Amino acid sequence: MKYVTLIFLIFFVTSSWGQNSYTKEIPKNWKIISQVNGDLNKDRIEDLAVIIEKTDTSNILKNEGLGAPSLNINPREILVFFKDDQNNYVLIEKNAMGFIHSENDEESTCLADPLMIDGGIKISNNILIIHFNYWLSCGSWEVNDASYKFRFQSNSFELIGFDHFSFNRATTEETRTSINFSTKKKEVTIGLNQSEESKPKTTKSTIKVNELYNLKNCNQNTYFEILKL
C-alpha cells in the first residue's frame, strides 16, 4: 500500500510540475493577467499563450486631468509556450517590445484598456489572435478595433493576417480593412453607415511585403505601419 501511495505521489508531483512549469518564466514582481490554451503547432497538444503585467507601484500615476483618477502604465509582455507530451512547457516566443498595451496611457488619459476591455487573446485553428480595441471616453469620437493573426511557421510566429475596423460614434460611419500577408492582398471597404442607407465600396489591392512581421519584434508602431501599407 505504501509503495502504491509513493508511486501516486511521484506521479502527482511530476505531473503538477510539468503542468505549471511555465510559471518559472514569469519574472518576479510580474503577474498573469490573461492566458489562453490551444494547439499552435499542430501536434494536437494544447499550448499556452500568457500575457503578464509588471506590478511596480511607481507605475501607478495620479491623473489630474480627464479620464481615470489613476493611470496604470505598468508594461505588459506576451509569452508563448509549446507543451510536449510530458506536460512540460517550453517558452517559444516572447514580446517585450511594448506591443501589448498597458492598461492606461499617460498621453491619452481617456483611453480604456485596449486589451482587457473588448479586446483579448485567443487561439483558433492553430492561429494566435491578439485583439485590441481603442475606445476613448473623451477627446475623440473614433473607435478603432485591430486584430492580429500569428501563425507558427519558419520557426517563429509570423503575422499572416490583420483586420481593422474604424467607427465614428458621431457620424456612425465605418471603415473596414483586411490584409492577408500570405497572399499580399488588401481590402478596404468604405461607405458603411449604421444609421443611414449604406453604399459600401470595396477596393482591392496588392501590397508590397519584403518580410513578414514576427510577434517578437512587433511594437506599438506596428499598428500604424500596417495601416499605411
N, C-alpha and C positions, 0 to 999 in steps of 0.2 A: 504493500500500500504506500509506504514511504517512497519507494522507487517511482511509482506511478505519479505521486504528487510532485516529486522532484522534476520529472520529465515535463509535467504540465507547467510548472513554474518557469523552467528554462524556455519552453516554447512561448509562454506568455510574455516573458521579459524580452525575448528576441523579437517577437512579432511587434510588441509595443515600441521597441527601439526603432525598428525599421519604419513603422508607420509614422513615427514622429521625428525621424532623423533630420527632416528639413529645418526644424527649429534651430539647429545649431548654426544655420546660416543667417539667422536673424540677429543683427548686431545688438549690443547692449544699449538700452535706452531707446529702442525702437519697438513698435507694436504692429501686429497684423490688423489691418482694417477691412480687408476683403480677400476672399480666396475662392477659387473655383476648381473643380475636378473635371477631367475629361481626357480622352485619348488624343494626344497631339502628334505622336509618331507612328500611328497605325499598327501598334503591336497588340491592340485590344486590352491594354492595361491603362487604367485611369492615371493620368499625370496630374500635375498641380501647378497652378499659377497663383501667386500671392502678392498682394500689394501691402507694403509696410510703410509706416509713418514714424518719423522721429518724435520723441516725447520731450523735447527741450522746452522748458517753461519760458526761457528767454525769447522764444519764437512766438509767444502769445503776446500780441501787441495791443495796447489800448487804442481804440479808434475814436477820435474826437469828431469825425465827420459823419456823413451819411453811411448807412449800412449797419452791420452788426457792431455792438459795443466793444467787442474784442475780435482780433484777427489772428487766426491760427495759420502761420506761414511756415510751419514745420515741413521740411521736404519729404517727398514720397518716392519710393522706388518700387519696381516690379521685378519679381524673381520667378523664373520658370524652372520647374523640376520635372525630370523624367523619372518614372517609377519602374523598377525592374520586377522580375518575378519572385524576388526575395523580399519584397516590400521595402526596399531601400530607395530613397530619393536622392537623385543626383542633380546638382544645380547645372543647368544647361545654358541659361541666358539671364542676363541682369541688365536693367536700365537704371542708371543713377544720374541721368543727364537732364533731369527736370521735365521729362516728357509727361510724367504723371503729375498733374497739377496739385498744388497744395490746396487745403480746404478753402482758404481765403487768399485774396490778392491785395497787397499793400497799396497798389496804384488804383485798382478797380475795386473799391471797398464794397460796392453793391453787388458784386458777382457772387452768386450762390456756388456752392461746391460743385464743380463741373463733373466730378466722378461719382460722388455718393448721393447726389440729388438728380434723379432722372438719367444717370449715367451708369457705368459699371463695367465689369468684365464677364465674359462667358466663353465657353468652348463649345463649338458646334461643327460637326463634320470634320474633325481634326484641325479646325481653324481656331486660333486665338483672336477673339474680338474685344477690342478696347473702345469703349463708347464714352464720349464726353458731351455734356450738354451745357451750353453757355447762356445763362439767363441772369439778367441784372434787374434788381428791384428798383433801380433809379439810374438815370443817365442815358438810357438807351431803350428804344422800343424793339430792338432786334433780338431774336432768339436764334442761336446757331447750334446745330447738332452735328457732331462728327463721329464717324465710326471707322476704325482701322482694323483691317483683317490681315493677320500674320499667319503664314504657313511655314512649317519647318521643312526647309529644303536647302541644299548646298551647305549643310551643317550649321545653319543659323535660321532665325525666324525672319523671313523676308516679307515685306509689305506687298501683298498681292491685290488688295482692294481698298478703296476709300470711298465712303458715301457721306455727302454733306447736305444738310437741309437748313435753309435760312427762312425765317418767318418774321414779318413785321407786324407787331401786335396792333399798331395804329391803322395800317392800311390793309392788313390781312393778306398781303401779297407774299407769295412763296417762290423760292428758287431751289431747285434740286440739282445736285451734281453727283455723278457716279464715275469713278475711274477704275478701270481694270488694268493693273500694271503688268499682268501676264500677257495680255493681248495688246497693250498700249493704246487702249481705246478710252475715250472720254465722252460722256453725255451730259449736257446741261439743258435743263428744262426751265423755262421762264413763263410768265403769264398765268401762273396759278393764283387763284384767289378764293378764299373760303367764304366770303360774303357776297361776291358778285359772280356773274357767269364767267367761268374761266375760259380763256383762249390760249391754252398752253402751246408753246413752241419748243421743240427739242432740236438741239444742234449736236451733231456727232462729229468727232474729230479724232485724229491720231496724235498722240503725244510723243515727245522725244524723251526716252528714258535710257540714260547711259549705264546706270547702275541702280539696282533696287535698294530701297531703304531697308535697313536692318533695325530690328527692335532695339538692340543695344546702343545704337547710335542716334536714335530719334531724340529730339528735344522740342521745346515749345515753338521754335521757329519752323519746325517741320510742317505744322498746320498751314502756315502762310505760304511756304514754299510750294506745297502741293496745290493749293488753290490758284496759284499763278501759272501752273502748268498749262 
